[in-house]
Amino acid sequence: MGALWIAHVTVTDDEAYGKYAKLAGPAIAKHGGEFIARGGRFVQLEGKERPRNVVARFPDVDTAVACYHSPEYQEALNHARGASERELMVVETTD
């Protein structure tokens, strides 16, 4: 089964978050992830609104979680900490 990595983000420091984004994309790709939504138009219907929403598709949940814990992604994440408020989850798809 595939998996979706879903992030809801409020950026509080554009410069630092830009460094995160520059490193996160290659880390995600290295683990077979591909972006299917990245900061595009959205309509908030329920819950807390975050102005940046990102969805990446991975081959499976374990690979998505391994990506998160990888040294490459953790290096990127160091730039996002303190530069954003985020929620991140991995959800298994039904395919």
N, CA, C and O of each residue as an XYZ file, in Angstrom:
380
protein
N       0.837     -1.184      0.000
C       0.000      0.000      0.000
C       0.883      1.249      0.000
O       1.914      1.291      0.670
N       0.476      2.237     -0.740
C       1.187      3.505     -0.768
C       0.942      4.294      0.507
O       0.201      3.863      1.391
N       1.570      5.445      0.586
C       1.409      6.304      1.755
C       1.494      7.757      1.326
O       2.187      8.097      0.367
N       0.785      8.603      2.043
C       0.842     10.043      1.836
C       1.442     10.694      3.069
O       1.067     10.382      4.200
N       2.370     11.594      2.836
C       2.986     12.419      3.869
C       2.253     13.744      3.756
O       2.327     14.402      2.719
N       1.553     14.142      4.793
C       0.713     15.335      4.748
C       1.207     16.321      5.812
O       1.248     16.008      7.002
N       1.576     17.506      5.356
C       2.085     18.541      6.258
C       1.218     19.788      6.153
O       0.855     20.217      5.058
N       0.897     20.357      7.292
C       0.186     21.635      7.390
C       1.130     22.579      8.122
O       1.565     22.285      9.235
N       1.454     23.729      7.492
C       2.545     24.555      7.991
C       2.181     26.035      8.016
O       1.546     26.542      7.092
N       2.584     26.712      9.067
C       2.624     28.167      9.124
C       4.092     28.551      9.242
O       4.742     28.228     10.236
N       4.614     29.230      8.243
C       6.020     29.646      8.237
C       6.145     30.942      9.027
O       5.396     31.892      8.800
N       7.099     30.974      9.958
C       7.330     32.168     10.772
C       8.664     32.839     10.465
O       8.908     33.968     10.891
N       9.530     32.143      9.723
C      10.826     32.692      9.319
C      11.102     32.198      7.903
O      11.565     31.074      7.710
N      10.816     33.050      6.906
C      10.928     32.649      5.502
C      12.339     32.211      5.123
O      12.506     31.235      4.393
N      13.340     32.912      5.605
C      14.721     32.587      5.222
C      15.126     31.205      5.723
O      15.642     30.393      4.955
N      14.896     30.937      6.996
C      15.252     29.632      7.553
C      14.414     28.528      6.928
O      14.924     27.443      6.650
N      13.141     28.794      6.706
C      12.281     27.763      6.123
C      12.676     27.480      4.676
O      12.524     26.356      4.198
N      13.178     28.484      3.989
C      13.680     28.274      2.639
C      14.843     27.296      2.618
O      14.963     26.488      1.697
N      15.697     27.366      3.630
C      16.805     26.413      3.738
C      16.266     25.008      3.969
O      16.775     24.038      3.405
N      15.232     24.904      4.803
C      14.575     23.606      5.013
C      14.067     23.053      3.685
O      14.361     21.911      3.331
N      13.310     23.858      2.954
C      12.700     23.396      1.708
C      13.750     22.954      0.695
O      13.551     21.974     -0.023
N      14.864     23.673      0.638
C      15.931     23.343     -0.309
C      16.517     21.957     -0.021
O      16.867     21.228     -0.948
N      16.623     21.594      1.254
C      17.182     20.295      1.638
C      16.128     19.193      1.718
O      16.435     18.029      1.460
N      14.900     19.540      2.069
C      13.859     18.525      2.264
C      13.466     17.850      0.960
O      13.260     16.637      0.930
N      13.360     18.622     -0.123
C      12.951     18.044     -1.401
C      13.845     16.894     -1.841
O      13.336     15.816     -2.145
N      15.166     17.086     -1.886
C      16.055     15.978     -2.256
C      15.993     14.798     -1.275
O      16.099     13.646     -1.696
N      15.826     15.068      0.014
C      15.728     13.985      0.998
C      14.481     13.148      0.748
O      14.517     11.920      0.828
N      13.389     13.820      0.449
C      12.136     13.110      0.163
C      12.273     12.300     -1.122
O      11.866     11.138     -1.167
N      12.838     12.897     -2.162
C      13.024     12.193     -3.438
C      13.933     10.975     -3.265
O      13.688      9.931     -3.870
N      14.976     11.100     -2.446
C      15.905      9.991     -2.214
C      15.192      8.766     -1.652
O      15.632      7.635     -1.857
N      14.090      8.998     -0.942
C      13.328      7.900     -0.340
C      12.098      7.525     -1.173
O      11.164      6.904     -0.666
N      12.105      7.901     -2.425
C      11.008      7.514     -3.319
C       9.772      8.372     -3.203
O       8.721      8.028     -3.743
N       9.885      9.495     -2.498
C       8.736     10.386     -2.348
C       8.620     11.342     -3.521
O       9.626     11.764     -4.091
N       7.399     11.678     -3.876
C       7.155     12.677     -4.913
C       6.038     13.601     -4.448
O       5.028     13.156     -3.904
N       6.238     14.889     -4.672
C       5.236     15.863     -4.261
C       4.033     15.802     -5.195
O       4.182     15.785     -6.417
N       2.838     15.770     -4.604
C       1.620     15.856     -5.408
C       0.853     17.140     -5.086
O      -0.059     17.512     -5.824
N       1.205     17.810     -4.014
C       0.670     19.141     -3.685
C       1.736     19.837     -2.851
O       2.313     19.250     -1.935
N       1.988     21.106     -3.189
C       3.050     21.814     -2.464
C       2.728     23.302     -2.446
O       3.147     24.053     -3.327
N       1.973     23.717     -1.421
C       1.710     25.128     -1.232
C       0.680     25.727     -2.159
O       0.610     26.950     -2.285
N      -0.121     24.909     -2.812
C      -1.121     25.426     -3.747
C      -2.382     25.935     -3.062
O      -2.487     25.969     -1.836
N      -3.317     26.321     -3.886
C      -4.608     26.827     -3.409
C      -5.311     25.754     -2.572
O      -5.248     24.567     -2.892
N      -5.968     26.178     -1.515
C      -6.713     25.245     -0.669
C      -7.941     25.949     -0.100
O      -8.028     27.177     -0.096
N      -8.873     25.156      0.373
C     -10.067     25.658      1.051
C     -10.143     24.949      2.395
O     -10.287     23.728      2.441
N     -10.049     25.691      3.476
C     -10.108     25.128      4.820
C     -11.570     24.923      5.186
O     -12.331     25.889      5.238
N     -11.969     23.705      5.437
C     -13.354     23.419      5.784
C     -13.548     23.155      7.273
O     -14.616     23.438      7.816
N     -12.536     22.622      7.933
C     -12.619     22.363      9.372
C     -11.221     22.475      9.965
O     -10.222     22.386      9.252
N     -11.163     22.671     11.276
C      -9.889     22.662     11.983
C      -9.076     23.928     11.797
O      -9.536     24.912     11.219
N      -7.844     23.874     12.308
C      -6.944     25.022     12.272
C      -6.382     25.216     10.873
O      -5.876     24.276     10.261
N      -6.473     26.416     10.383
C      -5.950     26.730      9.060
C      -4.450     26.977      9.128
O      -3.965     27.700      9.999
N      -3.730     26.373      8.209
C      -2.304     26.617      8.009
C      -2.148     27.047      6.557
O      -2.685     26.381      5.672
N      -1.442     28.122      6.283
C      -1.376     28.648      4.917
C      -0.560     27.821      3.933
O      -0.677     28.017      2.723
N       0.264     26.902      4.425
C       1.056     26.060      3.514
C       0.717     24.604      3.784
O       0.811     24.129      4.916
N       0.325     23.907      2.734
C      -0.053     22.499      2.848
C       0.710     21.712      1.785
O       0.755     22.097      0.617
N       1.305     20.605      2.215
C       2.150     19.815      1.333
C       1.749     18.349      1.446
O       1.532     17.830      2.541
N       1.657     17.694      0.291
C       1.377     16.262      0.251
C       2.417     15.609     -0.649
O       2.630     16.033     -1.785
N       3.058     14.571     -0.124
C       4.007     13.786     -0.910
C       3.563     12.330     -0.868
O       3.090     11.839      0.157
N       3.723     11.655     -1.992
C       3.367     10.234     -2.091
C       4.642      9.404     -1.939
O       5.675      9.711     -2.534
N       4.547      8.350     -1.130
C       5.656      7.415     -0.919
C       5.193      6.001     -1.260
O       3.992      5.738     -1.320
N       6.139      5.092     -1.482
C       5.759      3.720     -1.809
C       4.976      3.019     -0.694
O       4.105      2.195     -0.972
N       5.287      3.347      0.573
C       4.600      2.719      1.701
C       4.872      3.526      2.970
O       5.720      4.417      2.983
N       4.149      3.204      4.021
C       4.265      3.929      5.291
C       5.677      3.820      5.863
O       6.244      4.815      6.314
N       6.242      2.622      5.845
C       7.570      2.436      6.438
C       8.627      3.303      5.748
O       9.510      3.855      6.404
N       8.529      3.418      4.425
C       9.492      4.251      3.692
C       9.316      5.718      4.038
O      10.300      6.441      4.191
N       8.070      6.167      4.163
C       7.807      7.563      4.526
C       8.346      7.875      5.920
O       8.936      8.933      6.135
N       8.147      6.967      6.857
C       8.637      7.166      8.221
C      10.167      7.111      8.237
O      10.804      7.890      8.947
N      10.759      6.204      7.464
C      12.223      6.130      7.380
C      12.791      7.422      6.807
O      13.843      7.886      7.248
N      12.111      8.002      5.839
C      12.544      9.281      5.284
C      12.582     10.338      6.380
O      13.569     11.064      6.509
N      11.521     10.429      7.165
C      11.459     11.416      8.244
C      12.651     11.271      9.187
O      13.241     12.269      9.599
N      13.002     10.053      9.524
C      14.078      9.805     10.489
C      15.473      9.779      9.862
O      16.468      9.629     10.572
N      15.549      9.922      8.547
C      16.846      9.847      7.866
C      17.716     11.049      8.231
O      17.199     12.120      8.550
N      19.025     10.872      8.183
C      19.935     11.996      8.466
C      19.702     13.185      7.537
O      19.793     14.336      7.964
N      19.397     12.906      6.254
C      19.195     13.984      5.286
C      17.967     14.831      5.645
O      18.014     16.060      5.597
N      16.876     14.161      6.001
C      15.673     14.921      6.343
C      15.833     15.621      7.687
O      15.371     16.750      7.852
N      16.475     14.974      8.642
C      16.678     15.606      9.944
C      17.548     16.855      9.822
O      17.339     17.832     10.541
N      18.521     16.825      8.913
C      19.324     18.022      8.665
C      18.433     19.151      8.139
O      18.560     20.298      8.567
N      17.536     18.820      7.215
C      16.599     19.824      6.694
C      15.687     20.328      7.804
O      15.449     21.529      7.936
N      15.183     19.395      8.596
C      14.227     19.739      9.650
C      14.821     20.689     10.677
O      14.089     21.469     11.287
N      16.119     20.640     10.879
C      16.764     21.568     11.813
C      16.503     23.025     11.425
O      16.460     23.898     12.292
N      16.328     23.291     10.133
C      16.042     24.652      9.674
C      14.569     25.025      9.868
O      14.240     26.205      9.995
N      13.695     24.037      9.891
C      12.260     24.303     10.059
C      11.890     24.532     11.522
O      10.950     25.264     11.829
N      12.637     23.900     12.413
C      12.365     24.074     13.848
C      12.631     25.528     14.217
O      13.702     26.061     13.928
N      11.673     26.157     14.844
C      11.812     27.562     15.198
C      11.474     28.505     14.054
O      11.397     29.717     14.253
N      11.272     27.958     12.855
C      10.932     28.782     11.691
C       9.524     28.491     11.191
O       9.084     29.045     10.184
N       8.816     27.608     11.915
C       7.479     27.230     11.472
C       6.716     26.553     12.598
O       7.292     26.067     13.571
N       5.412     26.538     12.431
C       4.519     25.717     13.249
C       3.973     24.685     12.286
O       3.468     25.039     11.221
N       4.068     23.400     12.646
C       3.747     22.338     11.682
C       2.996     21.191     12.322
O       3.139     20.904     13.511
N       2.200     20.552     11.504
C       1.678     19.238     11.807
C       2.090     18.361     10.628
O       1.993     18.783      9.476
N       2.543     17.157     10.909
C       2.971     16.245      9.862
C       2.464     14.862     10.200
O       2.612     14.404     11.333
N       1.863     14.188      9.225
C       1.389     12.827      9.431
C       1.661     12.004      8.195
O       1.833     12.543      7.102
N       1.699     10.705      8.370
C       1.779      9.763      7.269
C       0.512      8.926      7.311
O       0.143      8.388      8.355
N      -0.154      8.821      6.158
C      -1.409      8.102      6.062
C      -1.290      7.047      4.961
O      -0.884      7.354      3.840
N      -1.643      5.820      5.285
C      -1.630      4.761      4.277
C      -2.772      4.980      3.289
O      -3.882      5.338      3.682
N      -2.491      4.761      2.005
C      -3.522      4.909      0.979
C      -4.267      3.589      0.800
O      -3.863      2.554      1.329
N      -5.345      3.648      0.057
C      -6.172      2.455     -0.154
C      -5.864      1.761     -1.470
O      -6.557      0.811     -1.835
N      -4.838      2.211     -2.198
C      -4.549      1.606     -3.507
C      -3.901      0.255     -3.433
O      -3.613     -0.348     -4.466
